[in-house]
Amino acid sequence: MKNRGVLVIAAVVVLFFAIGGYFIFSRVVAGGQARTFDVTVAGDKMSPPTISVNQGDKVTLNVTGDKKEEIHLHGYDIHFEIEKAGGNVTRTFTADKTGEFGIEIEASGTRLGSLKVS
């Protein structure tokens, strides 16, 4: 009888870890939501100044600038080459790294805002 009790406990523990692993794995690997943000850069300001997403989200950034310049999303090494005033560049990526990543005007190093991935 003792062996049967040990087997039941072992089966419950294995089942617990299997179910927990399924929920964790399905949230991280299956990806999050599709998220789209319209970002405007005017001078040294970005609107919105902070973009918040969850790890695994598929993120689309539509960046519009008031002049020709390159906007850089650090950490993901994504560049938005604005070709002319009022120009728009769209980039889509998966937010697979957590943290806060700076967004800046590449030529001057001016910080515009950030992408927060939690």
mmCIF file of the C-alpha atoms, coordinates in Angstrom:
data_MODEL
# 
_entry.id   MODEL 
# 
loop_
_atom_site.group_PDB 
_atom_site.id 
_atom_site.type_symbol 
_atom_site.label_atom_id 
_atom_site.label_alt_id 
_atom_site.label_comp_id 
_atom_site.label_asym_id 
_atom_site.label_entity_id 
_atom_site.label_seq_id 
_atom_site.pdbx_PDB_ins_code 
_atom_site.Cartn_x 
_atom_site.Cartn_y 
_atom_site.Cartn_z 
_atom_site.occupancy 
_atom_site.B_iso_or_equiv 
_atom_site.pdbx_formal_charge 
_atom_site.auth_seq_id 
_atom_site.auth_comp_id 
_atom_site.auth_asym_id 
_atom_site.auth_atom_id 
_atom_site.pdbx_PDB_model_num 
ATOM 1   C CA . MET A 1 1   ? 0.000  0.000  0.000   1.00 0.00 ? 1   MET A CA 1 
ATOM 2   C CA . LYS A 1 2   ? 2.874  2.382  0.759   1.00 0.00 ? 2   LYS A CA 1 
ATOM 3   C CA . ASN A 1 3   ? 4.211  2.018  -2.776  1.00 0.00 ? 3   ASN A CA 1 
ATOM 4   C CA . ARG A 1 4   ? 0.821  2.844  -4.215  1.00 0.00 ? 4   ARG A CA 1 
ATOM 5   C CA . GLY A 1 5   ? 0.653  6.093  -2.208  1.00 0.00 ? 5   GLY A CA 1 
ATOM 6   C CA . VAL A 1 6   ? 4.110  7.085  -3.393  1.00 0.00 ? 6   VAL A CA 1 
ATOM 7   C CA . LEU A 1 7   ? 3.091  6.396  -7.000  1.00 0.00 ? 7   LEU A CA 1 
ATOM 8   C CA . VAL A 1 8   ? -0.044 8.509  -6.653  1.00 0.00 ? 8   VAL A CA 1 
ATOM 9   C CA . ILE A 1 9   ? 1.944  11.414 -5.208  1.00 0.00 ? 9   ILE A CA 1 
ATOM 10  C CA . ALA A 1 10  ? 4.567  11.095 -7.952  1.00 0.00 ? 10  ALA A CA 1 
ATOM 11  C CA . ALA A 1 11  ? 1.838  11.071 -10.628 1.00 0.00 ? 11  ALA A CA 1 
ATOM 12  C CA . VAL A 1 12  ? 0.236  14.207 -9.145  1.00 0.00 ? 12  VAL A CA 1 
ATOM 13  C CA . VAL A 1 13  ? 3.602  16.016 -9.049  1.00 0.00 ? 13  VAL A CA 1 
ATOM 14  C CA . VAL A 1 14  ? 4.377  15.069 -12.668 1.00 0.00 ? 14  VAL A CA 1 
ATOM 15  C CA . LEU A 1 15  ? 0.906  16.169 -13.764 1.00 0.00 ? 15  LEU A CA 1 
ATOM 16  C CA . PHE A 1 16  ? 1.299  19.475 -11.900 1.00 0.00 ? 16  PHE A CA 1 
ATOM 17  C CA . PHE A 1 17  ? 4.606  20.244 -13.635 1.00 0.00 ? 17  PHE A CA 1 
ATOM 18  C CA . ALA A 1 18  ? 3.292  19.154 -17.026 1.00 0.00 ? 18  ALA A CA 1 
ATOM 19  C CA . ILE A 1 19  ? 0.251  21.424 -16.821 1.00 0.00 ? 19  ILE A CA 1 
ATOM 20  C CA . GLY A 1 20  ? 2.291  24.335 -15.454 1.00 0.00 ? 20  GLY A CA 1 
ATOM 21  C CA . GLY A 1 21  ? 4.907  23.886 -18.174 1.00 0.00 ? 21  GLY A CA 1 
ATOM 22  C CA . TYR A 1 22  ? 2.211  23.848 -20.832 1.00 0.00 ? 22  TYR A CA 1 
ATOM 23  C CA . PHE A 1 23  ? 0.797  27.189 -19.679 1.00 0.00 ? 23  PHE A CA 1 
ATOM 24  C CA . ILE A 1 24  ? 4.220  28.824 -19.415 1.00 0.00 ? 24  ILE A CA 1 
ATOM 25  C CA . PHE A 1 25  ? 5.431  27.432 -22.745 1.00 0.00 ? 25  PHE A CA 1 
ATOM 26  C CA . SER A 1 26  ? 2.265  28.311 -24.642 1.00 0.00 ? 26  SER A CA 1 
ATOM 27  C CA . ARG A 1 27  ? 2.359  31.954 -23.466 1.00 0.00 ? 27  ARG A CA 1 
ATOM 28  C CA . VAL A 1 28  ? 6.024  32.564 -24.267 1.00 0.00 ? 28  VAL A CA 1 
ATOM 29  C CA . VAL A 1 29  ? 6.511  30.554 -27.442 1.00 0.00 ? 29  VAL A CA 1 
ATOM 30  C CA . ALA A 1 30  ? 3.111  30.971 -29.044 1.00 0.00 ? 30  ALA A CA 1 
ATOM 31  C CA . GLY A 1 31  ? 3.607  34.711 -28.906 1.00 0.00 ? 31  GLY A CA 1 
ATOM 32  C CA . GLY A 1 32  ? 1.537  37.466 -27.604 1.00 0.00 ? 32  GLY A CA 1 
ATOM 33  C CA . GLN A 1 33  ? -0.698 39.887 -29.358 1.00 0.00 ? 33  GLN A CA 1 
ATOM 34  C CA . ALA A 1 34  ? -0.252 41.851 -32.553 1.00 0.00 ? 34  ALA A CA 1 
ATOM 35  C CA . ARG A 1 35  ? 0.386  45.434 -31.421 1.00 0.00 ? 35  ARG A CA 1 
ATOM 36  C CA . THR A 1 36  ? 0.569  48.453 -33.752 1.00 0.00 ? 36  THR A CA 1 
ATOM 37  C CA . PHE A 1 37  ? 1.749  51.922 -32.743 1.00 0.00 ? 37  PHE A CA 1 
ATOM 38  C CA . ASP A 1 38  ? 1.759  55.148 -34.731 1.00 0.00 ? 38  ASP A CA 1 
ATOM 39  C CA . VAL A 1 39  ? 4.819  57.124 -33.633 1.00 0.00 ? 39  VAL A CA 1 
ATOM 40  C CA . THR A 1 40  ? 5.476  60.743 -34.571 1.00 0.00 ? 40  THR A CA 1 
ATOM 41  C CA . VAL A 1 41  ? 8.890  62.372 -34.301 1.00 0.00 ? 41  VAL A CA 1 
ATOM 42  C CA . ALA A 1 42  ? 8.932  66.179 -34.317 1.00 0.00 ? 42  ALA A CA 1 
ATOM 43  C CA . GLY A 1 43  ? 12.217 67.883 -33.495 1.00 0.00 ? 43  GLY A CA 1 
ATOM 44  C CA . ASP A 1 44  ? 13.613 66.054 -30.485 1.00 0.00 ? 44  ASP A CA 1 
ATOM 45  C CA . LYS A 1 45  ? 10.236 64.764 -29.234 1.00 0.00 ? 45  LYS A CA 1 
ATOM 46  C CA . MET A 1 46  ? 8.506  61.461 -29.863 1.00 0.00 ? 46  MET A CA 1 
ATOM 47  C CA . SER A 1 47  ? 4.809  60.823 -29.390 1.00 0.00 ? 47  SER A CA 1 
ATOM 48  C CA . PRO A 1 48  ? 4.036  58.620 -27.586 1.00 0.00 ? 48  PRO A CA 1 
ATOM 49  C CA . PRO A 1 49  ? 7.291  58.890 -25.596 1.00 0.00 ? 49  PRO A CA 1 
ATOM 50  C CA . THR A 1 50  ? 7.023  55.337 -24.251 1.00 0.00 ? 50  THR A CA 1 
ATOM 51  C CA . ILE A 1 51  ? 5.737  52.223 -25.987 1.00 0.00 ? 51  ILE A CA 1 
ATOM 52  C CA . SER A 1 52  ? 4.883  49.312 -23.681 1.00 0.00 ? 52  SER A CA 1 
ATOM 53  C CA . VAL A 1 53  ? 4.436  45.730 -24.891 1.00 0.00 ? 53  VAL A CA 1 
ATOM 54  C CA . ASN A 1 54  ? 4.747  42.198 -23.561 1.00 0.00 ? 54  ASN A CA 1 
ATOM 55  C CA . GLN A 1 55  ? 7.427  39.710 -24.453 1.00 0.00 ? 55  GLN A CA 1 
ATOM 56  C CA . GLY A 1 56  ? 6.278  37.662 -27.422 1.00 0.00 ? 56  GLY A CA 1 
ATOM 57  C CA . ASP A 1 57  ? 4.098  40.429 -28.885 1.00 0.00 ? 57  ASP A CA 1 
ATOM 58  C CA . LYS A 1 58  ? 4.389  41.055 -32.618 1.00 0.00 ? 58  LYS A CA 1 
ATOM 59  C CA . VAL A 1 59  ? 5.050  44.792 -32.705 1.00 0.00 ? 59  VAL A CA 1 
ATOM 60  C CA . THR A 1 60  ? 4.523  47.104 -35.668 1.00 0.00 ? 60  THR A CA 1 
ATOM 61  C CA . LEU A 1 61  ? 5.879  50.641 -35.411 1.00 0.00 ? 61  LEU A CA 1 
ATOM 62  C CA . ASN A 1 62  ? 4.734  53.219 -37.975 1.00 0.00 ? 62  ASN A CA 1 
ATOM 63  C CA . VAL A 1 63  ? 7.219  56.059 -37.544 1.00 0.00 ? 63  VAL A CA 1 
ATOM 64  C CA . THR A 1 64  ? 6.550  59.448 -39.148 1.00 0.00 ? 64  THR A CA 1 
ATOM 65  C CA . GLY A 1 65  ? 9.221  62.154 -38.990 1.00 0.00 ? 65  GLY A CA 1 
ATOM 66  C CA . ASP A 1 66  ? 9.224  65.894 -39.527 1.00 0.00 ? 66  ASP A CA 1 
ATOM 67  C CA . LYS A 1 67  ? 12.540 65.812 -41.434 1.00 0.00 ? 67  LYS A CA 1 
ATOM 68  C CA . LYS A 1 68  ? 15.005 63.484 -43.112 1.00 0.00 ? 68  LYS A CA 1 
ATOM 69  C CA . GLU A 1 69  ? 16.815 61.481 -40.430 1.00 0.00 ? 69  GLU A CA 1 
ATOM 70  C CA . GLU A 1 70  ? 17.441 58.018 -39.070 1.00 0.00 ? 70  GLU A CA 1 
ATOM 71  C CA . ILE A 1 71  ? 15.619 56.837 -35.946 1.00 0.00 ? 71  ILE A CA 1 
ATOM 72  C CA . HIS A 1 72  ? 17.189 53.873 -34.145 1.00 0.00 ? 72  HIS A CA 1 
ATOM 73  C CA . LEU A 1 73  ? 15.593 51.394 -31.731 1.00 0.00 ? 73  LEU A CA 1 
ATOM 74  C CA . HIS A 1 74  ? 18.472 50.129 -29.608 1.00 0.00 ? 74  HIS A CA 1 
ATOM 75  C CA . GLY A 1 75  ? 18.569 46.573 -28.304 1.00 0.00 ? 75  GLY A CA 1 
ATOM 76  C CA . TYR A 1 76  ? 16.669 45.352 -31.338 1.00 0.00 ? 76  TYR A CA 1 
ATOM 77  C CA . ASP A 1 77  ? 18.948 47.258 -33.743 1.00 0.00 ? 77  ASP A CA 1 
ATOM 78  C CA . ILE A 1 78  ? 16.053 48.430 -35.901 1.00 0.00 ? 78  ILE A CA 1 
ATOM 79  C CA . HIS A 1 79  ? 16.492 51.546 -38.044 1.00 0.00 ? 79  HIS A CA 1 
ATOM 80  C CA . PHE A 1 80  ? 13.787 53.816 -39.419 1.00 0.00 ? 80  PHE A CA 1 
ATOM 81  C CA . GLU A 1 81  ? 15.206 55.819 -42.349 1.00 0.00 ? 81  GLU A CA 1 
ATOM 82  C CA . ILE A 1 82  ? 12.922 58.816 -42.782 1.00 0.00 ? 82  ILE A CA 1 
ATOM 83  C CA . GLU A 1 83  ? 13.610 59.974 -46.354 1.00 0.00 ? 83  GLU A CA 1 
ATOM 84  C CA . LYS A 1 84  ? 11.839 63.356 -46.267 1.00 0.00 ? 84  LYS A CA 1 
ATOM 85  C CA . ALA A 1 85  ? 9.713  65.595 -44.054 1.00 0.00 ? 85  ALA A CA 1 
ATOM 86  C CA . GLY A 1 86  ? 6.434  63.813 -43.375 1.00 0.00 ? 86  GLY A CA 1 
ATOM 87  C CA . GLY A 1 87  ? 7.956  60.498 -44.447 1.00 0.00 ? 87  GLY A CA 1 
ATOM 88  C CA . ASN A 1 88  ? 6.801  57.270 -42.847 1.00 0.00 ? 88  ASN A CA 1 
ATOM 89  C CA . VAL A 1 89  ? 8.632  53.989 -42.220 1.00 0.00 ? 89  VAL A CA 1 
ATOM 90  C CA . THR A 1 90  ? 7.033  50.812 -40.879 1.00 0.00 ? 90  THR A CA 1 
ATOM 91  C CA . ARG A 1 91  ? 8.904  47.960 -39.199 1.00 0.00 ? 91  ARG A CA 1 
ATOM 92  C CA . THR A 1 92  ? 7.456  44.806 -37.652 1.00 0.00 ? 92  THR A CA 1 
ATOM 93  C CA . PHE A 1 93  ? 9.315  42.581 -35.193 1.00 0.00 ? 93  PHE A CA 1 
ATOM 94  C CA . THR A 1 94  ? 8.721  40.166 -32.338 1.00 0.00 ? 94  THR A CA 1 
ATOM 95  C CA . ALA A 1 95  ? 9.448  41.584 -28.881 1.00 0.00 ? 95  ALA A CA 1 
ATOM 96  C CA . ASP A 1 96  ? 11.615 38.667 -27.798 1.00 0.00 ? 96  ASP A CA 1 
ATOM 97  C CA . LYS A 1 97  ? 13.866 40.561 -25.342 1.00 0.00 ? 97  LYS A CA 1 
ATOM 98  C CA . THR A 1 98  ? 12.685 42.080 -22.075 1.00 0.00 ? 98  THR A CA 1 
ATOM 99  C CA . GLY A 1 99  ? 13.836 45.414 -20.740 1.00 0.00 ? 99  GLY A CA 1 
ATOM 100 C CA . GLU A 1 100 ? 13.713 49.082 -21.653 1.00 0.00 ? 100 GLU A CA 1 
ATOM 101 C CA . PHE A 1 101 ? 15.229 49.994 -25.008 1.00 0.00 ? 101 PHE A CA 1 
ATOM 102 C CA . GLY A 1 102 ? 16.090 53.516 -26.060 1.00 0.00 ? 102 GLY A CA 1 
ATOM 103 C CA . ILE A 1 103 ? 14.813 55.127 -29.236 1.00 0.00 ? 103 ILE A CA 1 
ATOM 104 C CA . GLU A 1 104 ? 17.040 57.917 -30.533 1.00 0.00 ? 104 GLU A CA 1 
ATOM 105 C CA . ILE A 1 105 ? 17.970 60.121 -33.460 1.00 0.00 ? 105 ILE A CA 1 
ATOM 106 C CA . GLU A 1 106 ? 20.982 58.233 -34.747 1.00 0.00 ? 106 GLU A CA 1 
ATOM 107 C CA . ALA A 1 107 ? 23.110 61.154 -36.014 1.00 0.00 ? 107 ALA A CA 1 
ATOM 108 C CA . SER A 1 108 ? 22.938 63.238 -32.835 1.00 0.00 ? 108 SER A CA 1 
ATOM 109 C CA . GLY A 1 109 ? 22.332 60.519 -30.241 1.00 0.00 ? 109 GLY A CA 1 
ATOM 110 C CA . THR A 1 110 ? 19.304 62.481 -29.008 1.00 0.00 ? 110 THR A CA 1 
ATOM 111 C CA . ARG A 1 111 ? 17.056 60.241 -26.940 1.00 0.00 ? 111 ARG A CA 1 
ATOM 112 C CA . LEU A 1 112 ? 13.449 60.411 -28.085 1.00 0.00 ? 112 LEU A CA 1 
ATOM 113 C CA . GLY A 1 113 ? 11.753 57.766 -25.971 1.00 0.00 ? 113 GLY A CA 1 
ATOM 114 C CA . SER A 1 114 ? 11.745 54.073 -25.220 1.00 0.00 ? 114 SER A CA 1 
ATOM 115 C CA . LEU A 1 115 ? 10.259 50.665 -25.860 1.00 0.00 ? 115 LEU A CA 1 
ATOM 116 C CA . LYS A 1 116 ? 9.415  48.765 -22.652 1.00 0.00 ? 116 LYS A CA 1 
ATOM 117 C CA . VAL A 1 117 ? 9.067  44.995 -22.993 1.00 0.00 ? 117 VAL A CA 1 
ATOM 118 C CA . SER A 1 118 ? 7.842  43.100 -19.927 1.00 0.00 ? 118 SER A CA 1 
# 
